[in-house]
Amino acid sequence: MMPINEYVEVRNGAYYAAGTRIGLDVLAREFNDGRSPESIFAAYPSIGSLGKVYGIITFILEHPEAVEAYLKEQERRYEEIKAQNPLPPDMVERYQQARSTKPR
């Protein structure tokens, strides 16, 4: 189990930005995809402050192996749920149709 700090908390076996419903996995992926702290805060203002975003990023940078392991576990869980609850064929078709007509 990863440590926590004032910016990251554990609830129901998952990690969150403290005081929010925003998962650490979401924020870590945003940061790893190159989003700036300012754009992350703009996208998730319920974090509360830009300083808290920097605190979460510091946490991610201080625990890279643990965060990466957590992200992989979250992805595994997501794939497991997706496999147990497949989309009906008509929804898959509508999704693929919407993606193919999306302007690029």
Residue pairs with C-beta under 8 A, 6 or more apart in sequence:
1 10
2 8
2 15
2 63
2 66
2 67
2 70
3 63
4 10
4 15
5 55
5 59
6 18
6 55
7 17
7 18
7 52
7 55
7 56
7 58
7 59
8 15
8 16
8 17
8 18
8 24
8 56
8 59
9 15
9 16
9 18
9 19
10 16
14 23
14 24
14 74
15 23
15 24
15 25
15 70
16 22
16 23
16 24
17 23
17 24
17 27
17 44
17 47
17 52
17 56
18 52
19 48
20 44
20 46
20 47
20 48
21 46
22 44
22 46
22 47
23 74
24 56
24 59
24 60
24 67
24 70
25 70
25 71
25 74
26 44
27 40
27 44
27 53
27 56
27 57
27 60
28 60
28 67
28 71
29 71
30 40
30 43
31 37
31 40
31 57
31 60
35 43
37 50
37 53
37 54
37 57
38 50
40 47
40 53
41 47
41 49
41 50
41 53
44 53
47 53
47 56
59 67
60 67
87 95
